């Protein structure tokens, strides 16, 4: 769940914005994004992760995927259905 307290967001937002800007400036690819997320998870896991840590990381990635779909992709698909007709009708 990306909805952390504002106090916690303040810890990270400046660096995230800098990195995001750098990614746009360099036309980062999906491979670049994958690399960045993988490195962050690797650092977060630490030097001796256990199964529960890996399981938590997988849960985070799954939740990220579902929230991206729910908040951004599904509304986009709904717009395209209106523009181009529904394939399921």
C-alpha positions in Angstrom: 0.0 0.0 0.0 1.6 3.3 -1.1 -0.5 5.4 1.3 2.1 6.0 4.0 1.9 8.9 6.5 3.0 12.3 5.2 5.8 12.4 7.7 7.2 9.2 6.2 6.8 10.5 2.7 8.9 13.5 3.5 11.8 11.2 4.2 11.9 9.9 0.6 10.2 12.3 -1.7 13.1 14.6 -2.7 15.3 11.7 -3.7 12.4 10.0 -5.5 11.7 13.2 -7.5 15.3 13.6 -8.4 15.6 10.0 -9.6 12.3 10.2 -11.5 13.5 13.4 -13.2 16.8 11.8 -14.1 14.9 8.8 -15.6 12.8 11.2 -17.8 15.9 13.2 -18.9 17.7 10.0 -20.0 14.6 8.4 -21.5 14.8 5.5 -19.1 13.4 2.2 -20.4 11.3 -0.4 -18.6 14.6 -2.2 -18.1 15.9 0.8 -16.2 12.8 0.9 -14.1 13.2 -2.9 -13.4 16.8 -2.4 -12.4 16.0 0.5 -10.0 13.2 -1.4 -8.3 15.3 -4.6 -8.1 18.2 -2.7 -6.5 15.9 -1.0 -4.0 14.4 -4.3 -3.0 17.8 -5.9 -2.7 19.0 -3.1 -0.4 15.8 -3.3 1.6 16.2 -7.1 2.0 19.7 -6.7 3.5 22.6 -9.1 3.4 20.9 -12.2 4.9 17.2 -12.2 3.9 14.9 -15.0 5.0 11.9 -16.5 3.3 9.6 -14.1 5.1 11.5 -11.1 3.7 11.3 -12.5 0.2 7.6 -13.2 0.7 7.1 -9.6 1.9 8.9 -8.3 -1.2 6.7 -10.4 -3.5 3.6 -9.1 -1.6 4.7 -5.5 -2.2 5.3 -6.1 -5.9 1.9 -7.8 -6.2 0.2 -5.0 -4.4 2.0 -2.4 -6.6 0.8 -4.2 -9.7 -2.8 -4.4 -8.5 -2.9 -0.8 -7.4 -1.5 0.5 -10.7 -4.1 -1.5 -12.5 -6.9 -0.3 -10.3 -6.0 3.3 -10.2 -4.6 4.0 -13.7 -5.0 1.2 -16.2 -8.7 0.3 -15.5 -9.9 3.9 -16.0 -7.8 4.1 -19.2 -9.4 0.9 -20.5 -12.8 2.3 -19.6 -12.1 5.4 -21.7 -11.0 3.3 -24.6 -14.2 1.2 -24.4 -16.2 4.4 -24.7 -14.1 5.6 -27.6 -13.9 2.3 -29.5 -16.9 0.2 -28.3 -16.9 -2.7 -26.0 -15.5 -6.0 -27.3 -17.7 -7.9 -24.8 -21.0 -6.5 -26.1 
